[in-house]
Amino acid sequence: MAEFREAESRDTETGDSEFREAEFRELEDRQLIHQTAAGEKEALEELYSRYGTAVYSMARYMLRNEAVAEEATQEVFLNIWLKAASYNAERGRPKAWVMSVAHHKIVDIIRSRRRNIAMGHPTDYETLESLPSNQRATDEQAITNLEGERIRKALDILPPAQREVIDLAYFHGFSQSEIAQKLDQPLGTVKTRVRLAMQKLRVDLEENVGD
């Protein structure tokens, strides 16, 4: 009888868990973030199921290393767990917030590995092929909403000169002044190229928001 009650209890717990998971699958992203802030692990798991691939794709693209990208993805969702209470729906869509958290965590990882190199750990060098910019607001949101194949497709729509400055600014960490010097172009020209490129990327995002 005791074994039966134990088995029945396990079945009940399994059923309750499956029911809760189904409940969370029905929630909107913003509700999942709020539930995550309230300490609901199932909400975080559902966010991972929705955005884990996108976050990993961004990490893989920026870090150029599969193993490090996998670790970064786990760290991103730990950050989401810790920072969920800071989400403000008035400041942007849930996906933009998730990808922004991912973007900044990946930057932190790259900088950490850069410091390791400076301290004499050259094995981390392979992860430093790119460093995203610190710049925030709408320009960063346009980049952080792009992941994996979407990054490549979005950049492909840009003329070569505009694609070059975006690549240098957002994936190699150069300031606009540094880009101007590197390309031997007037600073005003570089700023114009960045502005035009970001306008095109934002239009592409709006047209493909459901992709």
NUKE-548787 format. One record per residue: residue in three letters; x, y, z of N, C-alpha, C in turn. Coordinates in steps of 0.2 Angstrom, whole numbers, plus 5000, padded with zeros to 4 digits. Atoms other than C-alpha are relative to their C-alpha. Layout:
BEGIN
ALAXYZXYZXYZ ...
//
This chain:
BEGIN
MET500449945000500050005000500450065000 ALA499649945000501450125004500350014994 GLU499749995006502250094988499550034995 PHE500549975004500650124979499950085001 ARG500049934998500450294988500650044997 GLU499449975003502250334983499950014993 ALA500050005007501950294965499450054998 GLU500649955002500250394965500250075001 SER499749934998501150544973500450024994 ARG499649995006502450534959499650024994 ASP500449995006501150524946499650075000 THR500349944999500250674953500550064999 GLU499549955001501850774954500150014993 THR499850005007502250734936499450034996 GLY500649975003500450784931500050075001 ASP500049934998500550944940500550044996 SER499449975004502250984932499850014993 GLU500250005007501550944915499550064999 PHE500549955001500051054918500350075000 ARG499649934999501151204924500450024994 GLU499649995006502251184909499550024994 ALA500549995006500751184897499750075002 GLU500349934998500051344907500550054997 PHE499549955002501751434904500150014992 ARG499949995008501751394885499450044998 GLU500549965002500151484884500150085001 LEU499949934998500851644891500450044995 GLU499649965005501451794881500750015003 ASP499350004998503351834882500050055006 ARG500049964994503051984894499849975006 GLN500250044994502051874906500549955002 LEU499550044998503451754906500550035003 ILE499549964997504651884910499850025007 HIS500249984993503651944925499949945004 GLN500050064996503351764931500749985002 THR499350024998505251734930500250045005 ALA499849964995505451884940499749985007 ALA500450034994504251804953500349945002 GLY499650064998505451654954499749944997 GLU500350065004504451534942500549974995 LYS499550035004505851424935499749974993 GLU500350025006504551354922499950054995 ALA500149955005504351524915500750024997 LEU499349995003506251544912500149944995 GLU499950065005506251364904499650024994 GLU500449995006504851424892500450064996 LEU499649955004505851584888500649974996 TYR499450035003507351474885499849964993 SER500250045006506351364873499850044994 ARG500249965006505751514863500650044998 TYR499449955002507451614863500749975000 GLY499350034999508851494867500449994993 THR499750005007509151464848500350064998 ALA499949935003509151644844500650035004 VAL499449984996510351684859500649964998 TYR499450045002511551544854500250024993 SER499849985007511551604836500450065000 MET499649944999512051774841500749995003 ALA499450014997513351714853500549964995 ARG499650035004514051594840500350054994 TYR499849955005514151734827500550055003 MET499549954997515051854839500649975003 LEU499450034997516151734848500449964996 ARG499750045005516551624833500349945004 ASN499850064997516751474845499449975003 GLU500650034998515451344848499949995007 ALA500050024993515951284865499950075005 VAL500149944996516051464872499350034999 ALA500749975002514451514863499549965005 GLU500550044995513551374873500050025007 GLU499949984993514251424889499750075001 ALA500349945000513751604885499350005000 THR500850015000511951554881499849985007 GLN500250024994511851474898500150065005 GLU499949944995512551634907499550054998 VAL500549955002511351744897499349985004 PHE500650024997509851644904500050015007 LEU499949994993510551654921499950085002 ASN500149934999510651844919499350024999 ILE500749995001508851844913499649985006 TRP500350024993508351754929500150055005 LEU499849954995509251884939499750074999 LYS500249935002508752034930499250014997 ALA500750005003506951994925499650055003 ALA500449954997506252114937500150074997 SER499949945003507052254928499750024993 TYR500449995007506052224912499550055000 ASN500649955001504952374907499750004993 ALA500350015006503752344894499950064996 GLU500049945003503652524890500650024996 ARG499349995004505452524884500249964995 GLY499850045005505352394872499749935000 ARG500350065001504752224866500449955004 PRO499750054997505152064876500649974997 LYS499450035004506251994862500650055000 ALA499449955000507252154861500450005007 TRP499750014993507552144880500449945001 VAL499750065000508051964879500750014996 MET499450005004509251994865500550065002 SER499649954997509952154873500449975006 VAL499750034994510352054889500649954997 ALA499550055003511251924878500650044997 HIS499549965004512152064868500550025006 HIS499649984995512852134884500449955004 LYS499650054997513351974892500549974995 ILE499550025005514251924876500650055000 VAL499449955000515252084877500449995006 ASP499750014994515652054895500549944999 ILE499650065001516351874890500650024996 ILE499549995005517351944876500550055004 ARG499549964997518152084887500349965006 SER499750054995518451954901500649964997 ARG499550045003519451854889500650044997 ARG499549955002520352004882500550025006 ARG499649994994520952044900500449945002 ASN499650064998521451864902500750004995 ILE499550005005522551884886500650055003 ALA499549954997523352044894500449985006 MET499650034994523751944909500449944998 GLY499650065002524551804899499749944999 HIS500350065001523251684894499850004993 PRO500150005007523351674875499549954997 THR500450055003522251524873499350034999 ASP500649975001520751644874500050054994 TYR500049955005521251744859499549984994 GLU500550025005520151644847499350035000 THR500749974999518651724854500050074999 LEU500049935001519151894851500050034993 GLU500049975007518851914833499550064999 SER500549955001517452034836499850035007 LEU500249974993516952154850499450054998 PRO500649965001515152234849500150075003 SER499949934997515052424853499650005006 ASN500449984994514452494869499350044998 GLN500549965001513252604860499349975001 ARG500650034998511452584866499450034996 ALA500649975003509652644861499849964994 THR500350045006508852604844500549974996 ASP499550035004510452574835500249935002 GLU499850074997510952434847499449954999 GLN500650055001509152364847500049974993 ALA500050035007509252344828500549954999 ILE499650055000510752244830499949945004 THR500250054996510252144845499449964999 ASN500650045002508652094837500249954995 LEU499850055006509652004823500449955003 GLU499650064998510351834826500149954995 GLY499850055005511251704816499950024993 GLU500149995008510651694798499750074999 ARG500349935001509651854801500550054999 ILE499449955000511251954804500350004993 ARG499750005007512051894788499550024995 LYS500549975005510451924778499950075000 ALA500149934999510152094785500650044998 LEU499449975002511952144782500150004993 ASP500050015008511852084764499650054997 ILE500449955004510552214760500450075000 LEU499749945000511752354764500550014994 PRO499449995005512952434751500749985003 PRO499450014997514752384754500350055005 ALA499849954996515252544761499750015007 GLN500450004994513852544774500149945004 ARG499950064997514152364778500650005004 GLU499350004997515952394782500050045006 VAL500049964993515652534795499649965005 ILE500450044995514252424803500549945003 ASP499650064998515452274804500550035005 LEU499549974996516852384811499750025007 ALA500349974994515752474824499749955005 TYR500450044996514652334830500349935002 PHE499850074999515652174828500850005001 HIS499349994999517452244830500250055005 GLY500049964995517152374843500450074999 PHE499749945002517852524834499550065001 SER500449945000517252704838499950034993 GLN500049975007516652804823500650044998 SER499349965001518252914825500549954998 GLU499550055002519252754824499949984993 ILE500250035007518352694809500250054995 ALA499849955005518652864800500750004999 GLN499350005000520452854804500249934996 LYS499850075003520552664799499950004992 LEU500250005007519652694782500350064997 ASP499849945003520452864779499450044997 GLN500649975003518752944777499850055006 PRO500249954995518053104785499549975005 LEU500450034995517153074801499250014998 GLY500749995002515553154794499749954995 THR500250055005515553024780499849935004 VAL500250064997515652884792499450005004 LYS500649994996514252954803499449994995 THR500650015004513152964788499949934998 ARG500050075002513552784782499749965006 VAL500350034994513152724800499250015000 ARG500749985000511552824800499549964995 LEU500450035006510952764783499949925001 ALA500050074999511452584787499449985005 MET500450024995510452584803499350014998 GLN500649995002508952654795499749944996 LYS500250055005508952514782499949935005 LEU500150064996509152384796499450005004 ARG500650004996507752444806499449994996 VAL500550015004506652444791499949924999 ASP500050075001507152264788499749965006 LEU500350034994506752214806499250015000 GLU500749995000505052294805499649964995 GLU500350045005504652204789500049925001 ASN499950074999505252034795499949995008 VAL500150014992504652054814499849935002 GLY500350074998503751884813500449954998 ASP499650065003505151784805500349965006 
//
